Amino acid sequence: MSTLRSSRAETLTGVGDLRSPTHQAFLLLRTVFTVAPILFGLDKFANLLVDWTIYLAPWIDAILPGDDVFAMRVVGVVEIAAGVLVAILPRWGAWVVAAWLLGIIVNLLTLPGYFDVALRDFGLLVGAVALARLAEGERRARGAR
């Protein structure tokens, strides 16, 4: 009976149902917030997309140990870890990504000429919060703790 009730609840809530727009949105956001931080984190070591050090505010560089290249590599490790956390525990990982994006936004707002990037990152922060809420909904619908 509990198996029947469980599968019925999944059908009603859309959890696990690939036809459900809510579940599709969860999977889409989970995939993007897994892959993007990992790829951007890896690029902090290669600088193929951009020289990431241009986005580091001088006041932050001054309080961190090492030079700006070292700081960006630390950022890369954090981003890779956040992406992996989203893949494994999206309910927690999404909040970590949102907090990380908030830190990036503060950094960018103190750097002249990058307000457009800060605004874009605010949109990403809202997407990360949406993922966290969808992940919580998925957890509740499954009856997990």
N, C-alpha and C positions, 0 to 999 in steps of 0.2 A: 504494500500500500504506500509506503514512504517513497519508493522508487517512482510509482505512478504520480504521486503528488509532486515530487521533485521535477520530473520531466514536464508535468503540466504547468508548474510555476515558470519553468524556463520558457515554455511556449508563450505563456501569457505576458511575460516581461520582455521577451526578446533576447534574453541572455543565452549566448551560444547559438542563436539563430542568425545565420548569415543574411537572411532576408530582412532582418530588423534594421531600420535606419539607425537606431541607437547603438546597436552592437557594431554596425559598420563604422559609425563615427568613432567609437572606442578603438576599434582595430586600426583605423586610419591614423588617429592621433598617437596611439601607442607605437605604431611602426615609425612614424615621422620623428617622434621624440626619443626613439631608440637610435635610429640610423643617423640623424643629423648631428646630435652631440658627439657620437663616436667619430664620424667623418671629420667634423670640424676640430675635434680634439686631436685626431691623428695629424691633421694639417698644421697644427701648432708646431709640429716637429719638422715638417717639410716645407711650409710656406709656399705651397703651389698656388693657392687661391689668392693670397695677399700676404704682405709682410705684416703679421698680426701685431707687431710691437707698436704700430702707429695708433692703435686703439687703446693703448695703455696710458692712462693719465699720469703725468709726472709725479703727483703727490702720492699715488699708489705705488709707483715704481720706487719712490724714495723710502717707503716704509717696509718694502719687501727685501728679503736678503737676495744677494746676487744681482745680475743685470736684467735688462728687460727681456732678453732671449730666454733666460732661465725662468723668469716669471711666466712667460707665455707657455713654456713647457709644463709648468705646474698647472696652469690653466687647462692645458690639453689633457693632462692626467685626470683632473677633476671632471672635465666634460666627458671623457671616455667612461669614467666610473658612473656618472649620472645616467648616461645612455644605457649602460648595462643594468643599472638599478631599475630604470623604467621597463626594460625588457623582463626583468625577473619579478619585481614588485611595483607595478605601475601606480598603485595607490599611494605609495611613499615616494617613489622616484619622480613622479610628476611634481610633487611639492618641492623636492630638491631642485629640479630644473627651474621651477618658478622662482625660487629664492635666488638661484644662481643668476637668472635673467634680471632680477631686480638689482643685484649687485653690478651687473654689466651696465644696466641703465644708469645707475648712479655714477659709475665711472665715466660713461659717455656724456652725461649732462655736464660734467666738470671739464670736458674737453671741447674747445670751440670747434665748430664745423661738423659735428657728428650727431646733431639733434635728429636728423632724419633716420639714422641708424638706431638711435634710442627709441624713436617712435615705432619702428619696425619691431624692435625687441619687446616693446610693450605689447604689441599684438601677439607675439610668440608667448609672452608671459600669460596672457589671457587664454591662449590655446592650451598651455600647460595646466592652468587651473581647471579648464573644462575637462581635460583628460583626468585629472585627479577626481573630479566629481563623478565623471562617468565610471571610473574604476571603482569608486565607492558604491555606486549603484549596482555595478556588476557583482561586487562582493556581497552586498545585501541580498540581491536577488538569488544568489546561489546559497545563501544561508551560512556563509563562511564567517569566521571571526577575524 
